[in-house]
Amino acid sequence: MSDPIKVFLTEDEMPRQWYNLQADLPHPMPPPVDREGKPVTPDMLAPVFPMNLVEQEMCTDRWVDIPEPVLEKLRLWRPSPLCRARNLEAALDTPAKIYYKNEGVSPAGSHKPNTAVAQVYYNKVAGIKHLTTETGAGQWGSALAMACRLFGLDCRVYMVRISFDQKPFRKMMMQVWGAECIASPSTRTQAGRTILEQMPDTPGSLGIAISEAIEDAVTSKDTRYSLGSVLNHVLLHQTVIGLEAQKQCEKIGVYPDVVIGCAGGGSNFAGLAFPFVCDRIHGKDVRVMAVEPSACPRLTRAPYVYDSGDVAMMTPLLPMNSLGHTFVPPPIHAGGLRYHGMAPLVCHALREGLIEAHAIPQLECYEAAVQWARTEGFIPAPETAHALAAAVREARRAQDEGKERVILLNWSGHGLMDLTGYEAYLSGALTNYELTDEEMARSLKSIEGLPKPPGA
Amino acid sequence: MSDPIKVFLTEDEMPRQWYNLQADLPHPMPPPVDREGKPVTPDMLAPVFPMNLVEQEMCTDRWVDIPEPVLEKLRLWRPSPLCRARNLEAALDTPAKIYYKNEGVSPAGSHKPNTAVAQVYYNKVAGIKHLTTETGAGQWGSALAMACRLFGLDCRVYMVRISFDQKPFRKMMMQVWGAECIASPSTRTQAGRTILEQMPDTPGSLGIAISEAIEDAVTSKDTRYSLGSVLNHVLLHQTVIGLEAQKQCEKIGVYPDVVIGCAGGGSNFAGLAFPFVCDRIHGKDVRVMAVEPSACPRLTRAPYVYDSGDVAMMTPLLPMNSLGHTFVPPPIHAGGLRYHGMAPLVCHALREGLIEAHAIPQLECYEAAVQWARTEGFIPAPETAHALAAAVREARRAQDEGKERVILLNWSGHGLMDLTGYEAYLSGALTNYELTDEEMARSLKSIEGLPKPPGA
């Protein structure tokens, strides 16, 4: 087969192990710590996560076996196709070849189910019957709802109230999958009740929803909490994307010059990128590029610090680039990229010089997304649009330089549940947001007095 | 590879020709006629469709080459995977094997783009610059919008006003793909203006929207009209589904005992089924099953007559099972299955005993759809749910009989744009609709005095 648009793997060719970048890091990552700076121990995490996932979070083995029941569920939509964006290449008149890994083929429409099925499986093995989580726009909540149903666990999703009211379709998806979707703040938790007493009309926030989901998990029988990005084990589960992509590239005899993913919490980027970072560590000439919104410039502008994963500081302190846990993100449509922090492993890889980071403003991302939809057909999620915009920049550079260049990007999800952003863009109502130094300094006040990671 | 969940074809294995059932019919179909009963000639259709598609509509060759530029666009998402619903089989505890052809992988999320790209291509070759069409819920309008953009044609979609207002997301999809989406009735056509003068607050109807789209096409320069189902050439383009499925079945050494598709205008059913009907004509022991809603029982209860394809009688009379062109469908959520008529080729195949027809009520379809989502992950379109409900019936029969049985169904699209129906079902607000004999007799008054097809 010569130069096809799509490359499939058979199910037999699916990876049987996840790849753990920690095994290949030139220097080990600093550990998560408590507010006194003392490393977090497994038993401190046990009320929140099952012990098998806590162990996986701390594991430094290079390869981790994917359990057969997890593989079985992944096979409902995996392996995902590797595709070539020939129509976009032609429209850009570029000598670059643009390949994309289409993670939009999952039932929830994004890469999120890759870790959802793994996390639910490990919880099930540990005897857990119920999982809680939070969700903003609903992409993670719907993925976990589906995974819980597939394994027969109950799922309670605390959804930020304003999204619950304004975006009813993600909530309906969760209900189809049998999950209970609760507007947050709710009266079900102490955290929710306290907030509602103080601010009965609050639209809610991701920070509040996390607090409710964790409180629910630690106070309910046979219940744990599940997180959709940021943590090491979540990134690990996503590496199935990059491992498949490597096999697919090999099948058609190409190897990327540049690998691109958008970075919110970091798992989508890491999922495609880390197996290629491994190649880079072992001598391959490949650039690896994380793309974030200019409105939330963690990797490109924020300091490397110890900070909490949530507003209420219920999580341990993680070594990461952070805008401060009280950061109030601008209302960009890429809801998945509005987090204040970033996966510690991604931040560490950046400090080690293994990856590069770029920030792109909202309008350029939508321009790329619309061009994509009008040439390649598929409508990208606004998060994915950041990877596309970076790919377009690379393709233009290839054209300027008159050089062939193989670009590989993570097409992390479709935008069929996110069309209001497109409507705003097409009607001219969208604007760019650039975080000012003053705004950043203000939100960074929340980390004053916290311990500092070594070398920061 | 032994018994995988998914079977892929390479792009090289994609069919290069469409299959035309007309070549294998034991008796030829009656022709479309005018109101005097005279067969319609190509020149009568020329103002509405380009001549190459008119010729294809009347063609009786067994195999029709798929033009290379059409193949190239189809490859953006085809070949689609053939999948086995193992989790559902386990949940039903059935000895049946349930395979499904996943047409939800297209950019528009359904099978509709298969004919959209072909129709746009033929129009482009014929020098047409603009296409018009109508759409109800928006599935066809969005598919044509995408196809027009891929080939560089303009697209104007007349969308029933109540859907335009209540279902803004399909409209946004069309706009992302650069189409103009117009609420119908509109002031752009004489038909629309007349209706608006008489009924300024009308919610619109598919009949009015068809009238507007055809009027726009025949009165505008370099403009033609495009239809998403019913006609022979539309069914022809969809046979790529069944031809791929045959190759995929062959790859894993299975052959279906029963082939199932839901039937609205008939193209989704025919697309999967007709290549298997061909096998049946040539001696294969395979049952082929069209499934319609009990609320719109064309194949199971309506008479075989000559009737118009639209309320305003702008189309020729087609030989088909019809509830009468003034039929007002009950408000079931499967918007694509609420048509008053049915593809003449499907109706003829039924009369020839080549296929069987079943009607299933709404609640049973949603029950099957929710069970599907909770076992197989993917959320089905409400139309697709009818095929699923029939498959569940067949699987239960296999269990009762203790027999293995291979079931193949057309999973024609996902339901991510149709979640309100699920919400109504899960909240207990949905009901069944059965058409009474009196209601049917009333709507059939509209065909009194029209010519009758031979043998009717």
Interface residues (C-beta under 8 A of the other chain):
Chain A: M1 P4 I5 K6 F8 T10 E11 D12 K73 R75 L76 W77 C83 N87 V105 S106 P107 G109 P113 M146 R149 L150 P168 F169 M172 M173 Q175 V176 W177 G178 V370 A373 R374 T375 E376 G377 F378 I379 L416 M417 L419 T420 Y422 E423 L426
Chain B: M1 P4 I5 K6 F8 T10 E11 D12 K73 R75 L76 W77 C83 N87 V105 S106 P107 G109 P113 M146 R149 L150 P168 F169 M172 M173 Q175 V176 W177 G178 V370 A373 R374 T375 E376 G377 F378 I379 L416 M417 L419 T420 Y422 E423 L426
